[in-house]
Amino acid sequence: MFPLGRAKEQVGEDRCLKLFPARDARCIYDGLATLMFDGSYYLCCSMYCTSIPRVRLGHMREISFAQLEERVLSDDYLYIMLKEGFGWYLQRMRELGCEVPELVSFPCECCALVFNNDSFLEQIREEVRHRARALRQAEQQQNNEV
């Protein structure tokens, strides 16, 4: 079971299997978007997605399908996550005194842990901006070399 919703409340997070090293977590929905039944676009289709505001990309009445990629790639936080996984975020959380589990049930648990912590995200805003810029420059340079 994933520690989310009723499972977390009624079964208890301590009874959910945690076998996946958090430091290795990467978004398994990398590059996918989901159009939900209500017309909302999400970065993924995990059961966690509706509980993580940052992965909501908009509504089909607000943005076109063609704008989804631009929306994802222009968000520095999401860009880092898609390029590098969650390891960097989790390390920064530990350095700033946040509790971070060694093991998780599923990589999506790391997404919720990182992107639902508004105070953490605010604390690292400038670092994220600089890191995303460096990653984009490295990607552009690599594309130019090919």
C-alpha positions in Angstrom: 0.0 0.0 0.0 1.1 3.6 -0.6 0.9 5.8 2.5 -1.7 8.1 1.1 -5.3 9.0 1.8 -7.3 6.4 3.7 -4.4 3.9 3.7 -2.3 6.4 5.7 -5.2 7.2 8.0 -6.8 3.9 8.6 -4.0 1.3 8.1 -1.2 3.5 9.3 2.0 4.6 7.5 4.1 2.3 9.7 2.3 -0.7 8.1 3.1 0.4 4.5 6.1 -1.3 3.0 9.0 1.0 2.5 11.6 -0.7 0.3 12.7 1.9 -2.2 15.8 4.1 -1.3 14.6 7.7 -1.3 17.9 9.0 -2.6 17.5 7.1 -5.8 13.9 8.3 -6.5 13.2 9.6 -10.0 9.9 10.6 -11.5 8.6 7.5 -13.3 6.1 9.6 -15.3 9.0 11.6 -16.8 7.7 13.4 -19.8 4.0 12.4 -19.4 1.0 14.5 -18.8 -2.5 13.4 -17.8 -5.8 15.0 -18.7 -8.0 14.2 -15.7 -11.8 13.7 -15.9 -12.4 17.3 -14.7 -10.3 18.8 -17.5 -7.2 19.4 -15.3 -3.7 18.6 -16.7 -1.3 17.0 -14.3 2.4 16.2 -14.8 1.6 12.5 -14.0 -1.1 10.1 -13.3 0.0 8.8 -9.9 -2.5 8.7 -7.2 -0.4 11.4 -5.5 -0.8 14.0 -8.2 -4.0 15.6 -7.1 -2.5 16.2 -3.6 0.6 18.0 -5.1 -0.4 21.5 -6.4 2.9 22.0 -8.2 2.3 19.1 -10.6 -1.1 20.6 -11.7 -0.3 22.2 -15.0 -3.6 24.0 -15.6 -7.0 23.3 -17.1 -7.9 22.5 -20.7 -9.9 25.7 -20.8 -6.8 27.7 -19.7 -4.0 26.3 -21.8 -3.6 24.3 -24.9 -2.1 20.8 -25.0 0.8 22.3 -27.0 1.6 24.6 -24.1 2.0 21.8 -21.6 5.7 21.1 -22.4 6.5 24.8 -22.1 4.7 25.0 -18.8 6.7 22.0 -17.4 10.1 23.1 -18.7 9.7 26.7 -17.6 9.1 25.7 -14.0 12.6 25.5 -12.4 11.5 23.2 -9.6 9.9 20.6 -12.0 12.8 21.0 -14.5 15.4 20.0 -11.8 13.2 17.1 -10.7 12.8 15.7 -14.2 16.5 16.1 -15.1 18.0 14.9 -11.8 15.4 13.1 -9.8 14.7 13.9 -6.1 18.2 13.2 -4.6 19.3 16.8 -4.7 16.1 18.0 -3.1 16.2 15.4 -0.4 19.8 16.2 0.4 18.9 19.9 0.7 16.0 19.1 3.0 18.3 17.1 5.3 20.8 20.0 5.4 18.0 22.4 6.3 16.8 20.1 9.2 13.8 18.6 7.5 12.9 15.0 8.3 13.5 12.8 5.3 13.0 9.1 5.2 15.7 6.7 4.0 13.2 4.4 2.4 9.8 5.2 0.7 7.1 3.0 -0.8 7.2 4.6 -4.2 9.1 7.5 -5.8 5.9 9.6 -5.9 6.1 9.8 -2.1 9.3 11.8 -2.6 7.5 14.2 -4.9 4.8 14.8 -2.3 7.4 15.2 0.4 9.4 17.8 -1.6 6.6 19.7 -3.4 4.1 19.9 -0.6 6.7 21.6 1.7 6.2 25.3 0.8 8.6 26.7 3.4 11.4 24.4 2.1 10.7 25.4 -1.5 10.7 29.1 -0.5 14.1 28.6 1.3 15.8 27.2 -1.7 14.2 29.4 -4.3 17.4 31.1 -5.4 19.4 27.8 -5.4 16.7 26.3 -7.6 16.9 29.2 -10.0 20.7 29.0 -10.3 20.7 25.2 -10.5 18.0 25.1 -13.2 19.9 27.8 -15.2 23.1 25.7 -15.1 21.2 22.5 -16.1 19.6 24.3 -19.0 22.9 25.8 -20.2 24.6 22.4 -20.0 21.8 20.8 -21.9 21.9 23.5 -24.6 25.7 23.2 -24.8 25.4 19.4 -25.2 22.7 19.9 -27.9 25.0 22.3 -29.7 27.8 19.8 -29.7 25.7 17.1 -31.3 
